[in-house]
Amino acid sequence: MKPRRFEIELPAAILSFLPSDDDIVRTRLIRLLLVDLVRQGIISFGRAAELAGVDKMAFIVEMGHLGIPYYDEDISEILCDAETVRQTMAGTTQ
């Protein structure tokens, strides 16, 4: 897919907080867009990591630093999953 070019105008007040290196700003903006797409469930962690050019674990850690958990299930769902795995594993050893 051919990349699309976007031009955005940022207020001077925001620019004063950004590094002067445009490549760093570009990378940060792309990562933030990817984080939002993952948060919305539009793309997976793995696909976002691939598009960001980092490994999946690095992307998961980065998302964690932003307060976005890799697992968003509540404890009852996790316990149910663990029981399913336990039953499956018990069935394979018989």
mmCIF file as gemmi writes it, N, C-alpha and C atoms, coordinates in Angstrom:
data_model
loop_
_atom_site.group_PDB
_atom_site.id
_atom_site.type_symbol
_atom_site.label_atom_id
_atom_site.label_alt_id
_atom_site.label_comp_id
_atom_site.label_asym_id
_atom_site.label_entity_id
_atom_site.label_seq_id
_atom_site.pdbx_PDB_ins_code
_atom_site.Cartn_x
_atom_site.Cartn_y
_atom_site.Cartn_z
_atom_site.occupancy
_atom_site.B_iso_or_equiv
_atom_site.pdbx_formal_charge
_atom_site.auth_seq_id
_atom_site.auth_asym_id
_atom_site.pdbx_PDB_model_num
ATOM 1 N N . MET Axp A 1 ? 0.846 -1.172 0 1 0 ? 1 A 1
ATOM 2 C CA . MET Axp A 1 ? 0 0 0 1 0 ? 1 A 1
ATOM 3 C C . MET Axp A 1 ? 0.895 1.24 0 1 0 ? 1 A 1
ATOM 4 N N . LYS Axp A 2 ? 0.569 2.17 -0.836 1 0 ? 2 A 1
ATOM 5 C CA . LYS Axp A 2 ? 1.339 3.398 -0.945 1 0 ? 2 A 1
ATOM 6 C C . LYS Axp A 2 ? 1.062 4.301 0.26 1 0 ? 2 A 1
ATOM 7 N N . PRO Axp A 3 ? 2.118 4.819 0.876 1 0 ? 3 A 1
ATOM 8 C CA . PRO Axp A 3 ? 1.906 5.712 2.025 1 0 ? 3 A 1
ATOM 9 C C . PRO Axp A 3 ? 1.162 6.981 1.615 1 0 ? 3 A 1
ATOM 10 N N . ARG Axp A 4 ? 0.344 7.468 2.531 1 0 ? 4 A 1
ATOM 11 C CA . ARG Axp A 4 ? -0.326 8.757 2.325 1 0 ? 4 A 1
ATOM 12 C C . ARG Axp A 4 ? 0.399 9.805 3.132 1 0 ? 4 A 1
ATOM 13 N N . ARG Axp A 5 ? 0.442 10.971 2.606 1 0 ? 5 A 1
ATOM 14 C CA . ARG Axp A 5 ? 1.123 12.071 3.275 1 0 ? 5 A 1
ATOM 15 C C . ARG Axp A 5 ? 0.088 12.978 3.934 1 0 ? 5 A 1
ATOM 16 N N . PHE Axp A 6 ? 0.329 13.296 5.203 1 0 ? 6 A 1
ATOM 17 C CA . PHE Axp A 6 ? -0.539 14.205 5.948 1 0 ? 6 A 1
ATOM 18 C C . PHE Axp A 6 ? 0.293 15.39 6.41 1 0 ? 6 A 1
ATOM 19 N N . GLU Axp A 7 ? -0.285 16.516 6.331 1 0 ? 7 A 1
ATOM 20 C CA . GLU Axp A 7 ? 0.374 17.705 6.854 1 0 ? 7 A 1
ATOM 21 C C . GLU Axp A 7 ? -0.528 18.264 7.943 1 0 ? 7 A 1
ATOM 22 N N . ILE Axp A 8 ? 0.049 18.439 9.129 1 0 ? 8 A 1
ATOM 23 C CA . ILE Axp A 8 ? -0.746 18.982 10.226 1 0 ? 8 A 1
ATOM 24 C C . ILE Axp A 8 ? -0.079 20.246 10.758 1 0 ? 8 A 1
ATOM 25 N N . GLU Axp A 9 ? -0.91 21.108 11.223 1 0 ? 9 A 1
ATOM 26 C CA . GLU Axp A 9 ? -0.423 22.357 11.801 1 0 ? 9 A 1
ATOM 27 C C . GLU Axp A 9 ? -0.56 22.247 13.311 1 0 ? 9 A 1
ATOM 28 N N . LEU Axp A 10 ? 0.545 22.443 14.013 1 0 ? 10 A 1
ATOM 29 C CA . LEU Axp A 10 ? 0.541 22.348 15.47 1 0 ? 10 A 1
ATOM 30 C C . LEU Axp A 10 ? 0.741 23.727 16.078 1 0 ? 10 A 1
ATOM 31 N N . PRO Axp A 11 ? 0.008 24.019 17.139 1 0 ? 11 A 1
ATOM 32 C CA . PRO Axp A 11 ? 0.19 25.302 17.819 1 0 ? 11 A 1
ATOM 33 C C . PRO Axp A 11 ? 1.608 25.421 18.387 1 0 ? 11 A 1
ATOM 34 N N . ALA Axp A 12 ? 2.111 26.607 18.426 1 0 ? 12 A 1
ATOM 35 C CA . ALA Axp A 12 ? 3.457 26.867 18.932 1 0 ? 12 A 1
ATOM 36 C C . ALA Axp A 12 ? 3.622 26.341 20.358 1 0 ? 12 A 1
ATOM 37 N N . ALA Axp A 13 ? 2.568 26.414 21.149 1 0 ? 13 A 1
ATOM 38 C CA . ALA Axp A 13 ? 2.639 25.939 22.536 1 0 ? 13 A 1
ATOM 39 C C . ALA Axp A 13 ? 2.953 24.443 22.593 1 0 ? 13 A 1
ATOM 40 N N . ILE Axp A 14 ? 2.455 23.684 21.645 1 0 ? 14 A 1
ATOM 41 C CA . ILE Axp A 14 ? 2.758 22.249 21.603 1 0 ? 14 A 1
ATOM 42 C C . ILE Axp A 14 ? 4.171 22.035 21.075 1 0 ? 14 A 1
ATOM 43 N N . LEU Axp A 15 ? 4.533 22.783 20.05 1 0 ? 15 A 1
ATOM 44 C CA . LEU Axp A 15 ? 5.854 22.632 19.442 1 0 ? 15 A 1
ATOM 45 C C . LEU Axp A 15 ? 6.977 22.846 20.44 1 0 ? 15 A 1
ATOM 46 N N . SER Axp A 16 ? 6.752 23.701 21.415 1 0 ? 16 A 1
ATOM 47 C CA . SER Axp A 16 ? 7.802 23.978 22.389 1 0 ? 16 A 1
ATOM 48 C C . SER Axp A 16 ? 8.135 22.756 23.25 1 0 ? 16 A 1
ATOM 49 N N . PHE Axp A 17 ? 7.224 21.771 23.286 1 0 ? 17 A 1
ATOM 50 C CA . PHE Axp A 17 ? 7.452 20.557 24.072 1 0 ? 17 A 1
ATOM 51 C C . PHE Axp A 17 ? 8.033 19.411 23.247 1 0 ? 17 A 1
ATOM 52 N N . LEU Axp A 18 ? 8.086 19.588 21.951 1 0 ? 18 A 1
ATOM 53 C CA . LEU Axp A 18 ? 8.542 18.518 21.063 1 0 ? 18 A 1
ATOM 54 C C . LEU Axp A 18 ? 10.015 18.663 20.727 1 0 ? 18 A 1
ATOM 55 N N . PRO Axp A 19 ? 10.675 17.532 20.465 1 0 ? 19 A 1
ATOM 56 C CA . PRO Axp A 19 ? 12.071 17.615 20.032 1 0 ? 19 A 1
ATOM 57 C C . PRO Axp A 19 ? 12.155 18.302 18.665 1 0 ? 19 A 1
ATOM 58 N N . SER Axp A 20 ? 13.282 18.856 18.371 1 0 ? 20 A 1
ATOM 59 C CA . SER Axp A 20 ? 13.435 19.546 17.092 1 0 ? 20 A 1
ATOM 60 C C . SER Axp A 20 ? 13.639 18.579 15.931 1 0 ? 20 A 1
ATOM 61 N N . ASP Axp A 21 ? 13.935 17.331 16.225 1 0 ? 21 A 1
ATOM 62 C CA . ASP Axp A 21 ? 14.147 16.315 15.193 1 0 ? 21 A 1
ATOM 63 C C . ASP Axp A 21 ? 12.795 15.811 14.667 1 0 ? 21 A 1
ATOM 64 N N . ASP Axp A 22 ? 12.51 16.134 13.409 1 0 ? 22 A 1
ATOM 65 C CA . ASP Axp A 22 ? 11.221 15.751 12.817 1 0 ? 22 A 1
ATOM 66 C C . ASP Axp A 22 ? 11.014 14.239 12.764 1 0 ? 22 A 1
ATOM 67 N N . ASP Axp A 23 ? 12.084 13.473 12.605 1 0 ? 23 A 1
ATOM 68 C CA . ASP Axp A 23 ? 11.949 12.012 12.559 1 0 ? 23 A 1
ATOM 69 C C . ASP Axp A 23 ? 11.466 11.455 13.891 1 0 ? 23 A 1
ATOM 70 N N . ILE Axp A 24 ? 11.948 12.037 14.981 1 0 ? 24 A 1
ATOM 71 C CA . ILE Axp A 24 ? 11.499 11.599 16.308 1 0 ? 24 A 1
ATOM 72 C C . ILE Axp A 24 ? 10.019 11.913 16.491 1 0 ? 24 A 1
ATOM 73 N N . VAL Axp A 25 ? 9.61 13.091 16.085 1 0 ? 25 A 1
ATOM 74 C CA . VAL Axp A 25 ? 8.204 13.494 16.199 1 0 ? 25 A 1
ATOM 75 C C . VAL Axp A 25 ? 7.337 12.577 15.336 1 0 ? 25 A 1
ATOM 76 N N . ARG Axp A 26 ? 7.784 12.308 14.115 1 0 ? 26 A 1
ATOM 77 C CA . ARG Axp A 26 ? 7.046 11.428 13.205 1 0 ? 26 A 1
ATOM 78 C C . ARG Axp A 26 ? 6.872 10.049 13.825 1 0 ? 26 A 1
ATOM 79 N N . THR Axp A 27 ? 7.935 9.495 14.382 1 0 ? 27 A 1
ATOM 80 C CA . THR Axp A 27 ? 7.875 8.175 15.011 1 0 ? 27 A 1
ATOM 81 C C . THR Axp A 27 ? 6.901 8.172 16.175 1 0 ? 27 A 1
ATOM 82 N N . ARG Axp A 28 ? 6.95 9.208 16.997 1 0 ? 28 A 1
ATOM 83 C CA . ARG Axp A 28 ? 6.036 9.29 18.148 1 0 ? 28 A 1
ATOM 84 C C . ARG Axp A 28 ? 4.588 9.367 17.702 1 0 ? 28 A 1
ATOM 85 N N . LEU Axp A 29 ? 4.317 10.158 16.677 1 0 ? 29 A 1
ATOM 86 C CA . LEU Axp A 29 ? 2.939 10.296 16.189 1 0 ? 29 A 1
ATOM 87 C C . LEU Axp A 29 ? 2.428 8.966 15.619 1 0 ? 29 A 1
ATOM 88 N N . ILE Axp A 30 ? 3.274 8.267 14.88 1 0 ? 30 A 1
ATOM 89 C CA . ILE Axp A 30 ? 2.876 6.969 14.343 1 0 ? 30 A 1
ATOM 90 C C . ILE Axp A 30 ? 2.585 6.003 15.477 1 0 ? 30 A 1
ATOM 91 N N . ARG Axp A 31 ? 3.445 5.972 16.478 1 0 ? 31 A 1
ATOM 92 C CA . ARG Axp A 31 ? 3.232 5.06 17.616 1 0 ? 31 A 1
ATOM 93 C C . ARG Axp A 31 ? 1.929 5.385 18.341 1 0 ? 31 A 1
ATOM 94 N N . LEU Axp A 32 ? 1.659 6.672 18.521 1 0 ? 32 A 1
ATOM 95 C CA . LEU Axp A 32 ? 0.416 7.052 19.202 1 0 ? 32 A 1
ATOM 96 C C . LEU Axp A 32 ? -0.811 6.632 18.393 1 0 ? 32 A 1
ATOM 97 N N . LEU Axp A 33 ? -0.736 6.751 17.075 1 0 ? 33 A 1
ATOM 98 C CA . LEU Axp A 33 ? -1.842 6.294 16.23 1 0 ? 33 A 1
ATOM 99 C C . LEU Axp A 33 ? -2.02 4.78 16.355 1 0 ? 33 A 1
ATOM 100 N N . LEU Axp A 34 ? -0.913 4.058 16.36 1 0 ? 34 A 1
ATOM 101 C CA . LEU Axp A 34 ? -0.983 2.601 16.507 1 0 ? 34 A 1
ATOM 102 C C . LEU Axp A 34 ? -1.546 2.203 17.863 1 0 ? 34 A 1
ATOM 103 N N . VAL Axp A 35 ? -1.12 2.891 18.901 1 0 ? 35 A 1
ATOM 104 C CA . VAL Axp A 35 ? -1.637 2.627 20.251 1 0 ? 35 A 1
ATOM 105 C C . VAL Axp A 35 ? -3.154 2.82 20.267 1 0 ? 35 A 1
ATOM 106 N N . ASP Axp A 36 ? -3.63 3.866 19.646 1 0 ? 36 A 1
ATOM 107 C CA . ASP Axp A 36 ? -5.06 4.128 19.627 1 0 ? 36 A 1
ATOM 108 C C . ASP Axp A 36 ? -5.807 3.058 18.836 1 0 ? 36 A 1
ATOM 109 N N . LEU Axp A 37 ? -5.243 2.617 17.718 1 0 ? 37 A 1
ATOM 110 C CA . LEU Axp A 37 ? -5.881 1.56 16.931 1 0 ? 37 A 1
ATOM 111 C C . LEU Axp A 37 ? -5.971 0.254 17.729 1 0 ? 37 A 1
ATOM 112 N N . VAL Axp A 38 ? -4.93 -0.063 18.487 1 0 ? 38 A 1
ATOM 113 C CA . VAL Axp A 38 ? -4.952 -1.262 19.337 1 0 ? 38 A 1
ATOM 114 C C . VAL Axp A 38 ? -5.978 -1.085 20.444 1 0 ? 38 A 1
ATOM 115 N N . ARG Axp A 39 ? -5.972 0.06 21.07 1 0 ? 39 A 1
ATOM 116 C CA . ARG Axp A 39 ? -6.903 0.336 22.176 1 0 ? 39 A 1
ATOM 117 C C . ARG Axp A 39 ? -8.353 0.173 21.728 1 0 ? 39 A 1
ATOM 118 N N . GLN Axp A 40 ? -8.636 0.571 20.488 1 0 ? 40 A 1
ATOM 119 C CA . GLN Axp A 40 ? -9.989 0.453 19.947 1 0 ? 40 A 1
ATOM 120 C C . GLN Axp A 40 ? -10.31 -0.948 19.44 1 0 ? 40 A 1
ATOM 121 N N . GLY Axp A 41 ? -9.297 -1.816 19.411 1 0 ? 41 A 1
ATOM 122 C CA . GLY Axp A 41 ? -9.508 -3.173 18.935 1 0 ? 41 A 1
ATOM 123 C C . GLY Axp A 41 ? -9.521 -3.292 17.417 1 0 ? 41 A 1
ATOM 124 N N . ILE Axp A 42 ? -9.013 -2.284 16.732 1 0 ? 42 A 1
ATOM 125 C CA . ILE Axp A 42 ? -9.009 -2.286 15.263 1 0 ? 42 A 1
ATOM 126 C C . ILE Axp A 42 ? -7.883 -3.152 14.719 1 0 ? 42 A 1
ATOM 127 N N . ILE Axp A 43 ? -6.724 -3.115 15.374 1 0 ? 43 A 1
ATOM 128 C CA . ILE Axp A 43 ? -5.603 -3.972 14.993 1 0 ? 43 A 1
ATOM 129 C C . ILE Axp A 43 ? -5.055 -4.658 16.235 1 0 ? 43 A 1
ATOM 130 N N . SER Axp A 44 ? -4.31 -5.718 16.023 1 0 ? 44 A 1
ATOM 131 C CA . SER Axp A 44 ? -3.745 -6.48 17.132 1 0 ? 44 A 1
ATOM 132 C C . SER Axp A 44 ? -2.43 -5.861 17.613 1 0 ? 44 A 1
ATOM 133 N N . PHE Axp A 45 ? -1.997 -6.286 18.791 1 0 ? 45 A 1
ATOM 134 C CA . PHE Axp A 45 ? -0.702 -5.854 19.319 1 0 ? 45 A 1
ATOM 135 C C . PHE Axp A 45 ? 0.411 -6.241 18.349 1 0 ? 45 A 1
ATOM 136 N N . GLY Axp A 46 ? 0.326 -7.478 17.831 1 0 ? 46 A 1
ATOM 137 C CA . GLY Axp A 46 ? 1.362 -7.964 16.919 1 0 ? 46 A 1
ATOM 138 C C . GLY Axp A 46 ? 1.449 -7.138 15.645 1 0 ? 46 A 1
ATOM 139 N N . ARG Axp A 47 ? 0.295 -6.831 15.061 1 0 ? 47 A 1
ATOM 140 C CA . ARG Axp A 47 ? 0.279 -6.027 13.823 1 0 ? 47 A 1
ATOM 141 C C . ARG Axp A 47 ? 0.786 -4.62 14.096 1 0 ? 47 A 1
ATOM 142 N N . ALA Axp A 48 ? 0.389 -4.043 15.216 1 0 ? 48 A 1
ATOM 143 C CA . ALA Axp A 48 ? 0.851 -2.698 15.569 1 0 ? 48 A 1
ATOM 144 C C . ALA Axp A 48 ? 2.368 -2.685 15.754 1 0 ? 48 A 1
ATOM 145 N N . ALA Axp A 49 ? 2.885 -3.704 16.422 1 0 ? 49 A 1
ATOM 146 C CA . ALA Axp A 49 ? 4.335 -3.798 16.63 1 0 ? 49 A 1
ATOM 147 C C . ALA Axp A 49 ? 5.046 -3.89 15.288 1 0 ? 49 A 1
ATOM 148 N N . GLU Axp A 50 ? 4.505 -4.707 14.401 1 0 ? 50 A 1
ATOM 149 C CA . GLU Axp A 50 ? 5.088 -4.859 13.065 1 0 ? 50 A 1
ATOM 150 C C . GLU Axp A 50 ? 5.12 -3.518 12.333 1 0 ? 50 A 1
ATOM 151 N N . LEU Axp A 51 ? 4.01 -2.798 12.366 1 0 ? 51 A 1
ATOM 152 C CA . LEU Axp A 51 ? 3.938 -1.494 11.692 1 0 ? 51 A 1
ATOM 153 C C . LEU Axp A 51 ? 4.85 -0.457 12.344 1 0 ? 51 A 1
ATOM 154 N N . ALA Axp A 52 ? 5.075 -0.607 13.663 1 0 ? 52 A 1
ATOM 155 C CA . ALA Axp A 52 ? 5.954 0.315 14.384 1 0 ? 52 A 1
ATOM 156 C C . ALA Axp A 52 ? 7.424 -0.027 14.185 1 0 ? 52 A 1
ATOM 157 N N . GLY Axp A 53 ? 7.673 -1.24 13.678 1 0 ? 53 A 1
ATOM 158 C CA . GLY Axp A 53 ? 9.055 -1.656 13.46 1 0 ? 53 A 1
ATOM 159 C C . GLY Axp A 53 ? 9.758 -2.117 14.72 1 0 ? 53 A 1
ATOM 160 N N . VAL Axp A 54 ? 8.969 -2.621 15.689 1 0 ? 54 A 1
ATOM 161 C CA . VAL Axp A 54 ? 9.54 -3.144 16.933 1 0 ? 54 A 1
ATOM 162 C C . VAL Axp A 54 ? 8.97 -4.533 17.172 1 0 ? 54 A 1
ATOM 163 N N . ASP Axp A 55 ? 9.588 -5.3 18.092 1 0 ? 55 A 1
ATOM 164 C CA . ASP Axp A 55 ? 9.027 -6.614 18.379 1 0 ? 55 A 1
ATOM 165 C C . ASP Axp A 55 ? 7.787 -6.451 19.259 1 0 ? 55 A 1
ATOM 166 N N . LYS Axp A 56 ? 6.971 -7.492 19.26 1 0 ? 56 A 1
ATOM 167 C CA . LYS Axp A 56 ? 5.681 -7.435 19.957 1 0 ? 56 A 1
ATOM 168 C C . LYS Axp A 56 ? 5.841 -7.123 21.434 1 0 ? 56 A 1
ATOM 169 N N . MET Axp A 57 ? 6.823 -7.758 22.09 1 0 ? 57 A 1
ATOM 170 C CA . MET Axp A 57 ? 7.005 -7.538 23.527 1 0 ? 57 A 1
ATOM 171 C C . MET Axp A 57 ? 7.351 -6.079 23.813 1 0 ? 57 A 1
ATOM 172 N N . ALA Axp A 58 ? 8.199 -5.484 22.993 1 0 ? 58 A 1
ATOM 173 C CA . ALA Axp A 58 ? 8.558 -4.071 23.186 1 0 ? 58 A 1
ATOM 174 C C . ALA Axp A 58 ? 7.32 -3.195 23.054 1 0 ? 58 A 1
ATOM 175 N N . PHE Axp A 59 ? 6.459 -3.522 22.109 1 0 ? 59 A 1
ATOM 176 C CA . PHE Axp A 59 ? 5.242 -2.721 21.921 1 0 ? 59 A 1
ATOM 177 C C . PHE Axp A 59 ? 4.291 -2.904 23.101 1 0 ? 59 A 1
ATOM 178 N N . ILE Axp A 60 ? 4.177 -4.141 23.588 1 0 ? 60 A 1
ATOM 179 C CA . ILE Axp A 60 ? 3.321 -4.402 24.752 1 0 ? 60 A 1
ATOM 180 C C . ILE Axp A 60 ? 3.816 -3.619 25.962 1 0 ? 60 A 1
ATOM 181 N N . VAL Axp A 61 ? 5.133 -3.6 26.166 1 0 ? 61 A 1
ATOM 182 C CA . VAL Axp A 61 ? 5.713 -2.85 27.285 1 0 ? 61 A 1
ATOM 183 C C . VAL Axp A 61 ? 5.435 -1.356 27.109 1 0 ? 61 A 1
ATOM 184 N N . GLU Axp A 62 ? 5.607 -0.855 25.889 1 0 ? 62 A 1
ATOM 185 C CA . GLU Axp A 62 ? 5.334 0.558 25.622 1 0 ? 62 A 1
ATOM 186 C C . GLU Axp A 62 ? 3.877 0.895 25.912 1 0 ? 62 A 1
ATOM 187 N N . MET Axp A 63 ? 2.964 0.015 25.52 1 0 ? 63 A 1
ATOM 188 C CA . MET Axp A 63 ? 1.547 0.238 25.801 1 0 ? 63 A 1
ATOM 189 C C . MET Axp A 63 ? 1.3 0.233 27.312 1 0 ? 63 A 1
ATOM 190 N N . GLY Axp A 64 ? 1.986 -0.653 28.022 1 0 ? 64 A 1
ATOM 191 C CA . GLY Axp A 64 ? 1.846 -0.705 29.478 1 0 ? 64 A 1
ATOM 192 C C . GLY Axp A 64 ? 2.281 0.6 30.125 1 0 ? 64 A 1
ATOM 193 N N . HIS Axp A 65 ? 3.353 1.195 29.609 1 0 ? 65 A 1
ATOM 194 C CA . HIS Axp A 65 ? 3.81 2.485 30.128 1 0 ? 65 A 1
ATOM 195 C C . HIS Axp A 65 ? 2.764 3.575 29.908 1 0 ? 65 A 1
ATOM 196 N N . LEU Axp A 66 ? 1.934 3.39 28.896 1 0 ? 66 A 1
ATOM 197 C CA . LEU Axp A 66 ? 0.863 4.349 28.606 1 0 ? 66 A 1
ATOM 198 C C . LEU Axp A 66 ? -0.428 4.008 29.351 1 0 ? 66 A 1
ATOM 199 N N . GLY Axp A 67 ? -0.362 2.955 30.177 1 0 ? 67 A 1
ATOM 200 C CA . GLY Axp A 67 ? -1.531 2.58 30.979 1 0 ? 67 A 1
ATOM 201 C C . GLY Axp A 67 ? -2.529 1.706 30.244 1 0 ? 67 A 1
ATOM 202 N N . ILE Axp A 68 ? -2.103 1.097 29.127 1 0 ? 68 A 1
ATOM 203 C CA . ILE Axp A 68 ? -2.998 0.243 28.36 1 0 ? 68 A 1
ATOM 204 C C . ILE Axp A 68 ? -2.554 -1.204 28.563 1 0 ? 68 A 1
ATOM 205 N N . PRO Axp A 69 ? -3.365 -1.993 29.269 1 0 ? 69 A 1
ATOM 206 C CA . PRO Axp A 69 ? -2.955 -3.364 29.585 1 0 ? 69 A 1
ATOM 207 C C . PRO Axp A 69 ? -3.031 -4.279 28.37 1 0 ? 69 A 1
ATOM 208 N N . TYR Axp A 70 ? -2.168 -5.274 28.358 1 0 ? 70 A 1
ATOM 209 C CA . TYR Axp A 70 ? -2.201 -6.282 27.294 1 0 ? 70 A 1
ATOM 210 C C . TYR Axp A 70 ? -3.452 -7.139 27.451 1 0 ? 70 A 1
ATOM 211 N N . TYR Axp A 71 ? -3.762 -7.504 28.69 1 0 ? 71 A 1
ATOM 212 C CA . TYR Axp A 71 ? -4.975 -8.255 28.985 1 0 ? 71 A 1
ATOM 213 C C . TYR Axp A 71 ? -5.987 -7.3 29.579 1 0 ? 71 A 1
ATOM 214 N N . ASP Axp A 72 ? -7.201 -7.31 29.032 1 0 ? 72 A 1
ATOM 215 C CA . ASP Axp A 72 ? -8.225 -6.446 29.599 1 0 ? 72 A 1
ATOM 216 C C . ASP Axp A 72 ? -9.403 -7.248 30.148 1 0 ? 72 A 1
ATOM 217 N N . GLU Axp A 73 ? -9.15 -8.54 30.389 1 0 ? 73 A 1
ATOM 218 C CA . GLU Axp A 73 ? -10.186 -9.379 30.967 1 0 ? 73 A 1
ATOM 219 C C . GLU Axp A 73 ? -10.254 -9.166 32.473 1 0 ? 73 A 1
ATOM 220 N N . ASP Axp A 74 ? -11.441 -9.383 33.039 1 0 ? 74 A 1
ATOM 221 C CA . ASP Axp A 74 ? -11.513 -9.314 34.496 1 0 ? 74 A 1
ATOM 222 C C . ASP Axp A 74 ? -11.08 -10.661 35.067 1 0 ? 74 A 1
ATOM 223 N N . ILE Axp A 75 ? -10.93 -10.723 36.358 1 0 ? 75 A 1
ATOM 224 C CA . ILE Axp A 75 ? -10.358 -11.903 37.014 1 0 ? 75 A 1
ATOM 225 C C . ILE Axp A 75 ? -11.201 -13.156 36.771 1 0 ? 75 A 1
ATOM 226 N N . SER Axp A 76 ? -12.524 -13.018 36.7 1 0 ? 76 A 1
ATOM 227 C CA . SER Axp A 76 ? -13.36 -14.2 36.476 1 0 ? 76 A 1
ATOM 228 C C . SER Axp A 76 ? -13.101 -14.808 35.094 1 0 ? 76 A 1
ATOM 229 N N . GLU Axp A 77 ? -12.863 -13.975 34.09 1 0 ? 77 A 1
ATOM 230 C CA . GLU Axp A 77 ? -12.554 -14.483 32.752 1 0 ? 77 A 1
ATOM 231 C C . GLU Axp A 77 ? -11.197 -15.182 32.736 1 0 ? 77 A 1
ATOM 232 N N . ILE Axp A 78 ? -10.24 -14.633 33.45 1 0 ? 78 A 1
ATOM 233 C CA . ILE Axp A 78 ? -8.905 -15.242 33.526 1 0 ? 78 A 1
ATOM 234 C C . ILE Axp A 78 ? -8.979 -16.592 34.229 1 0 ? 78 A 1
ATOM 235 N N . LEU Axp A 79 ? -9.731 -16.658 35.33 1 0 ? 79 A 1
ATOM 236 C CA . LEU Axp A 79 ? -9.885 -17.922 36.057 1 0 ? 79 A 1
ATOM 237 C C . LEU Axp A 79 ? -10.595 -18.968 35.198 1 0 ? 79 A 1
ATOM 238 N N . CYS Axp A 80 ? -11.581 -18.545 34.439 1 0 ? 80 A 1
ATOM 239 C CA . CYS Axp A 80 ? -12.292 -19.456 33.54 1 0 ? 80 A 1
ATOM 240 C C . CYS Axp A 80 ? -11.338 -19.989 32.468 1 0 ? 80 A 1
ATOM 241 N N . ASP Axp A 81 ? -10.533 -19.107 31.895 1 0 ? 81 A 1
ATOM 242 C CA . ASP Axp A 81 ? -9.535 -19.526 30.897 1 0 ? 81 A 1
ATOM 243 C C . ASP Axp A 81 ? -8.536 -20.508 31.509 1 0 ? 81 A 1
ATOM 244 N N . ALA Axp A 82 ? -8.095 -20.229 32.732 1 0 ? 82 A 1
ATOM 245 C CA . ALA Axp A 82 ? -7.138 -21.112 33.403 1 0 ? 82 A 1
ATOM 246 C C . ALA Axp A 82 ? -7.757 -22.487 33.637 1 0 ? 82 A 1
ATOM 247 N N . GLU Axp A 83 ? -9.024 -22.536 34.001 1 0 ? 83 A 1
ATOM 248 C CA . GLU Axp A 83 ? -9.708 -23.813 34.215 1 0 ? 83 A 1
ATOM 249 C C . GLU Axp A 83 ? -9.831 -24.576 32.9 1 0 ? 83 A 1
ATOM 250 N N . THR Axp A 84 ? -10.127 -23.88 31.821 1 0 ? 84 A 1
ATOM 251 C CA . THR Axp A 84 ? -10.212 -24.521 30.501 1 0 ? 84 A 1
ATOM 252 C C . THR Axp A 84 ? -8.874 -25.13 30.106 1 0 ? 84 A 1
ATOM 253 N N . VAL Axp A 85 ? -7.798 -24.401 30.347 1 0 ? 85 A 1
ATOM 254 C CA . VAL Axp A 85 ? -6.459 -24.913 30.04 1 0 ? 85 A 1
ATOM 255 C C . VAL Axp A 85 ? -6.163 -26.123 30.907 1 0 ? 85 A 1
ATOM 256 N N . ARG Axp A 86 ? -6.505 -26.041 32.201 1 0 ? 86 A 1
ATOM 257 C CA . ARG Axp A 86 ? -6.258 -27.166 33.115 1 0 ? 86 A 1
ATOM 258 C C . ARG Axp A 86 ? -7.001 -28.411 32.633 1 0 ? 86 A 1
ATOM 259 N N . GLN Axp A 87 ? -8.25 -28.251 32.27 1 0 ? 87 A 1
ATOM 260 C CA . GLN Axp A 87 ? -9.039 -29.393 31.8 1 0 ? 87 A 1
ATOM 261 C C . GLN Axp A 87 ? -8.472 -29.954 30.496 1 0 ? 87 A 1
ATOM 262 N N . THR Axp A 88 ? -8.068 -29.085 29.618 1 0 ? 88 A 1
ATOM 263 C CA . THR Axp A 88 ? -7.482 -29.515 28.337 1 0 ? 88 A 1
ATOM 264 C C . THR Axp A 88 ? -6.2 -30.292 28.562 1 0 ? 88 A 1
ATOM 265 N N . MET Axp A 89 ? -5.358 -29.769 29.446 1 0 ? 89 A 1
ATOM 266 C CA . MET Axp A 89 ? -4.085 -30.431 29.74 1 0 ? 89 A 1
ATOM 267 C C . MET Axp A 89 ? -4.331 -31.775 30.43 1 0 ? 89 A 1
ATOM 268 N N . ALA Axp A 90 ? -5.332 -31.852 31.314 1 0 ? 90 A 1
ATOM 269 C CA . ALA Axp A 90 ? -5.656 -33.108 31.996 1 0 ? 90 A 1
ATOM 270 C C . ALA Axp A 90 ? -6.15 -34.134 30.982 1 0 ? 90 A 1
ATOM 271 N N . GLY Axp A 91 ? -6.875 -33.681 29.972 1 0 ? 91 A 1
ATOM 272 C CA . GLY Axp A 91 ? -7.389 -34.587 28.939 1 0 ? 91 A 1
ATOM 273 C C . GLY Axp A 91 ? -6.293 -35.114 28.03 1 0 ? 91 A 1
ATOM 274 N N . THR Axp A 92 ? -5.205 -34.389 27.86 1 0 ? 92 A 1
ATOM 275 C CA . THR Axp A 92 ? -4.141 -34.846 26.968 1 0 ? 92 A 1
ATOM 276 C C . THR Axp A 92 ? -3.214 -35.836 27.654 1 0 ? 92 A 1
ATOM 277 N N . THR Axp A 93 ? -3.249 -35.901 28.991 1 0 ? 93 A 1
ATOM 278 C CA . THR Axp A 93 ? -2.354 -36.809 29.703 1 0 ? 93 A 1
ATOM 279 C C . THR Axp A 93 ? -3.015 -38.14 30.012 1 0 ? 93 A 1
ATOM 280 N N . GLN Axp A 94 ? -4.288 -38.254 29.703 1 0 ? 94 A 1
ATOM 281 C CA . GLN Axp A 94 ? -5.009 -39.494 29.994 1 0 ? 94 A 1
ATOM 282 C C . GLN Axp A 94 ? -4.907 -40.458 28.843 1 0 ? 94 A 1
